[in-house]
Amino acid sequence: MQATWSHTQCRAISYLFIYAVFIGPAFLR
């Protein structure tokens, strides 16, 4: 695995997590 890909994946996961936390409850409600 390349460092750049690892960094991108980490960032993507972080963004997805924030999205889920922010949009999840709002969408369910």
ZADO-1210 file (C-alpha; in nm, 4 decimals, padded with zeros to 6 digits):
<atoms>
<atom x="00.0000" y="00.0000" z="00.0000" code="MET" pos="1"/>
<atom x="00.1197" y="00.3512" z="-00.0755" code="GLN" pos="2"/>
<atom x="00.1388" y="00.6258" z="00.1846" code="ALA" pos="3"/>
<atom x="-00.0708" y="00.8568" z="-00.0314" code="THR" pos="4"/>
<atom x="-00.3488" y="00.5981" z="-00.0656" code="TRP" pos="5"/>
<atom x="-00.3411" y="00.5311" z="00.3082" code="SER" pos="6"/>
<atom x="-00.3735" y="00.9032" z="00.3810" code="HIS" pos="7"/>
<atom x="-00.6590" y="00.9387" z="00.1328" code="THR" pos="8"/>
<atom x="-00.8381" y="00.6383" z="00.2787" code="GLN" pos="9"/>
<atom x="-00.7999" y="00.7741" z="00.6324" code="CYS" pos="10"/>
<atom x="-00.9387" y="01.1103" z="00.5251" code="ARG" pos="11"/>
<atom x="-01.2249" y="00.9458" z="00.3377" code="ALA" pos="12"/>
<atom x="-01.3190" y="00.7376" z="00.6432" code="ILE" pos="13"/>
<atom x="-01.3067" y="01.0463" z="00.8645" code="SER" pos="14"/>
<atom x="-01.5320" y="01.2398" z="00.6277" code="TYR" pos="15"/>
<atom x="-01.7728" y="00.9468" z="00.6001" code="LEU" pos="16"/>
<atom x="-01.7880" y="00.9143" z="00.9776" code="PHE" pos="17"/>
<atom x="-01.8623" y="01.2862" z="01.0205" code="ILE" pos="18"/>
<atom x="-02.1232" y="01.2657" z="00.7435" code="TYR" pos="19"/>
<atom x="-02.2915" y="00.9690" z="00.9108" code="ALA" pos="20"/>
<atom x="-02.2948" y="01.1401" z="01.2515" code="VAL" pos="21"/>
<atom x="-02.4291" y="01.4679" z="01.1106" code="PHE" pos="22"/>
<atom x="-02.6692" y="01.3413" z="00.8417" code="ILE" pos="23"/>
<atom x="-02.7676" y="01.0090" z="01.0010" code="GLY" pos="24"/>
<atom x="-02.9915" y="01.1446" z="01.2820" code="PRO" pos="25"/>
<atom x="-03.1215" y="01.4305" z="01.0648" code="ALA" pos="26"/>
<atom x="-03.2180" y="01.1875" z="00.7872" code="PHE" pos="27"/>
<atom x="-03.3771" y="00.9365" z="01.0275" code="LEU" pos="28"/>
<atom x="-03.5803" y="01.2128" z="01.1902" code="ARG" pos="29"/>
</atoms>
